[in-house]
């Protein structure tokens, strides 16, 4: 029997093949509300923790196949309807609503609207999947959680604001990034700029590489280190250009100990991204005392506030000028900017964000309880 104080299950298929900011954010929020979550579902398999790697890959592949089928044709939904689920569900990504019959007392976490607003930045088929998912969300009107005000604004412009809650819960600074153990990354010179995030067109590393080449800073001993997996659209082109550009290093995926070393030793942080859901690496960079170079406007400016260096992400000359400024900042200017940045980033504490998350869960649980009571009275 379900315990009253654990009314939710959490759909966490996201965790099977994802170790980006989405995963770490949802993981911390789930941990902050374990007393309210009966189990996590990994493609319908209820478990208390993430399954082993081999099983994760199998489940992740099965989940992708089903999502492709359900978003590609209505036939499978007529032959095999989405699964019902008794308890309210917390969906850690909108695409997973395709698995189930979405209910008004469910909760959907929206990390960004990129597949809708910038479909060309994603692999083929991604936009189709999210369009169908958001249509189901529009029809069911569940509780919504957004990671930034910018994402909520984009959602409202397309799908309205008639939802029982539209809370903003921003990813807090990862607690494991504050640990002391570090592991040096081989082949990195003393002076380097750092980019952290999946490699591809969306993160705009190709323009950043060209901008770095234009600065001539490689001749002054600088390197540009781009750390992340090569799985997004445009990654091959970025890797090819990196191999041909002096001073550019792609070490691939780095574990947390290696990331801590990179953050602690970098000269500055660079992320002129074309699209961000939140931009957690930028906040982590500030935590380690780095001045970030970021895209003007959108989620990144919302996160960093004053103190960052902002550039037009479509203008390579502007990015190059920002890199030169980042290299030439005096210690006084760095201190001034860093003080401004830390004030803004300090808003995103785990305690504060987890409190907003739990409040949304309580509202959805109350709606579910009220609905269940009404159904019982009608019997």
N, C-alpha and C positions, 0 to 999 in steps of 0.2 A: 504494500500500500504506500502511496506517495505521502511523504511527510509534508504537513501544511507549510512548514518554513522552508521547503525546497520545491517551490511550485514550477520551476523552470527546468527545461533541458536546453543545452546550448549546442547549436549546429556549428561545429568547428572543423568542417572539411577543409577550410582554408589552411589549417596547420599541416596538412599532409604533404604539401609541396611548396610551402612558402615560409621563408625565414626573413622577410622584409619587415618594415615598420608595422604593417598591418598585423602580422603575426604577434610581434612582441607587445603591441598595444592591447590586443584582445586577450592575450595570455595574462597580462597583468590585471586587466579588468575582471577576468574570470576568477583569478586568484583572490581578488578583493571581495568577491561575492560568492565564495564557495558554499556559504551557509544557505544560499538561495537557489543553488543549481544542483539538481539531482545527478545529472551526468552530462558528459559531452558526447556528441554524436559525430563520428567520423564516417561519412557516407553510411549513415544509419546504424553503425556499430557503436553501441553505448559503452563508453569506457571512462575510467577515472583519470587516465593519463594518455598521452600520445602513444599510439602503437609503435612497435619496433620498426626500423627503417624499411625492411623488406615489405612488411605488411602495409606500411604507409604508402609505399610506391604502388602496390597493387590496388589499394582502396582509392588512391588518388587517380589512377588511370580509369578505374570503373566510374568514378564520379565525373570525370571529364567526358567520358563516352555518353553517360546519361544526359549531361547538360547539353552536349552537342545535339543529341537526338531530340530532346525536348524543345530546344530553341530552333531546330531546323524544320520541323514539320508538326502539324497538329495531329497527325495520325497516331503517334505513340501515346499522346495524351488521351485520345479516345479509346485506344486499346488498353492502355495501362495508365490510369489516372494517377496524378501525384498523390503521395501517401497522406492519409489523415494522421493527426497527432493529437493526443488528448491534452497533454500539458502545453502551456505556452512555450514557444521556442524563441531563443535569442539567436538571430542569424548574424554571424560575424562578417558576412559579405552578402551584398544583395543577390548575387547570382545563385546562391544556394536556395533561394525561395522557390526555385523551379522544382525542387525535390518534393515539396509538401504543399498541402492546401493551406495557404496563408490565412491566418486568423487576425481579427482586429486587436486581440490581446497579445499578439506576438511583437517582438522587437527586432528591428532591422538596423544594423550599423552600416552607414554609408561613409566610406573613406574618401571618395572623390567622385566627380561626375565625368571624368575624362573619357570613358568609352562612349558617352553620349555627346559631349561637347567637342572632343578631339578624336574621332574614330580613326583617323589616319595614323595616329601615333601608336596604335595597338596592332597586334597580329590579326590576320583576317578571321572574322567570325566573332571576335570579342564584343564588338558593338552590337551585333544581332542578339547575343546572349543577354546583355544588360538592358537593351531596349525591351525585351520581353519580360525580364525580371521587374523592371520599373513599372511596366504596365500592370503587372500583378499587384505590385505595391500600391499603385494608384487605386485599383479596384478594391483591395482589402482594407486600406487605410490603417495600417498598424502603427505602433509607437515607433518613432524614428530617433536615431542618434547619429549626429554628424561630428566629424573631427575638427571642422573649421566653420566659421561663419560664411566663408566664401563658398564652400560646398553646399551648405544649406540654401544660400541665395540662388545658386544655379539650379538646385532641385526644385525650389518653390516656383521659379520662373517657368518650369516645364511641367510640373506635376501638382502644383497647387500647395496650399498650406492647411488643408482640412484634415489634419491628423491629430490624435489625442495628445501627442507630445512631439516636439521637435528640438530635443536637447542637444547642446554642443558639449561634447566630452573630448577634450584634446589629449593626445598621447603624452603622458608624463615622461620625464627623463628616465630611461631604463636604469633600474637599480643595479643590475649586473655590470653596467658600464662604469660604475663608481668603485669597483673593486680595485685592489692594488696590483694584482699580478699582471705582468705584461710580457709579450714575446716579440722581440725584434723581427722585422721583415727584412730578409736579405736583399741586398742590392739597392737600398734606398740611400741617397746622399744626404748630407747634413741639412741642406735647404731644399724644401719641396712644398708645393701646393698639394692639397688633398681633396679629392672628390670621393664620396661614399654613396653608393646606390647602384641599382641594376643598370647595366650598360645598355645603351640603345638610344633611339631617336628621341624618346620622351624626355630623357635627362639631358639631352643637348650636348653630350660630350664631344661630338664631332666639331661643332663650332668652337667649343672651348679649347680643343687641341689646336685648331688652326689659329685661334687667338694667341695661345701660348707660343706657338711657333713665330708669330708676328712680333711678339715682344722682344725676342732675342735674349730672353732671360736664361735660356739653356747655356749660352756662352758665358754667363756670369755664375755658372755652377748650380742653377736651379733645376729641379725636376718637377714634373707634373704627374702625380700618382693617382690613378683612377681605380678604385677598389670596388668590385662588385661582380655579380654573375653575368654571363653573356647569354641571357635568355630572352631579352626583349627585342622587338622589331628594330632593325638597324644596328644591332650589336656587331655583326660581321664587318660592316663598313667602318665602325669606330675602331675595331681591333686592327683592321688593315692599315688605317691611317696612323694609328699609334705606332705600329711597327716601323713606319717610314719617317717618323718625326723624332728628332733628337730630344732627349730628355723626358720623353713620355714613357711611363711604366704602368703596365696593367698586371698587377700581381694576382688577379682573380679574386675569388671569395676569401675573405679573412675572418678568422674566428674572433671571439670577443677580446681575448688577450692581445692578439695582433692589432685589432682596431684601437684598443687603448694605447698601444705603443705609437701607432700612426697619429692619433689625435694629439698625443702629448709631445710629439716631435715635429709636427708640421709647422710651416711658416704661416700658412693661412688656409682657409677652407674655400672651395670654389663649387658653386652649384647654380649655374645660370639655366635652370630647368625650364622647359616649356610648359610643364604641368606637374603640380604636386598636390597630393591629398592633404598632407600636413608639413612634411619636411623635417622629420625627427633628427636626421643627421646634422642639420643646421643647428638645432638646439643643443645636441651633444657637443658640437664643435665649440659653441659658446661656453659650455660647462668646462671644457678643457682650456679655455683662454684663447681661442682662435677667433680672429675677425673673419666673418664670412663674406664672400662675394656672391650675391644672390640676384635672381630675376626681380625686376621691379614689379610690384603689384601682386595680387593673389595671395595664396596661402603662405608663401615664404615670407613676405613682408608682414603678414599678420602675425606670424610666429616670432620673427626677430625684432620687429619694431625699429626704432632709431638705433644707429650705431653701425649697422652693416653697410657695406658698399653695394649699391644697387646699379644694375646695368640692364640695357635692352637685350634680351636673350637672342634676338634675331640679328643683332649687329655685332659682327666679329671685332670691328674696330673698338666698339664700346667695351666689349669684354676684355680686349687686350689692354685698353687704358685702365680698366679696373684692376687687372692683374699687376700692372706696373705700380699703381697706387698702393696695392696691398703689399708689394715688396718694399716700397719706399717709406712706409709709415714710420714716423718717429715713435719712440717708446712712450712719449707723452700722449700722442694722438691715439696710440693703441690702447692705453689705459683709459682715456676718455671714452672711446667708443665701447670698450669692453664693459665699463660701468653701466652705460646705457643699455647694452644688450642683456646683461645679467638681470637688470631690473625687470625687463620684459619677459625673459624666459622663466624667471622665478615664479610666474603665475601658474606654470604647468607642474604643480606638485602632485605626487601620487595621491596624497590624502584628499586634496581638493577635487581632482578629477574623478577619483573613485567614489567620492560622496555624490557627485552628480549622476554617475552611472547607477549607483544603488537607488537613488531617488527615482529614476526612471523605471527601474525594475519593480520598485514598490508600487508605483502607479499602475503598471501593467498587471501586476499580481492582483491588485484591488479590482481592476476591471474584469479580470478572469473570474475572481471569486464572486463578484456581483452578478456576472452573467450566468455562472453555474447555479447561483441561488435562484435566479429568475427562472431558469430552465426547470429546476426541481419543483418550484411552486406551480408551474404550469402543467406538471404531470398529474 
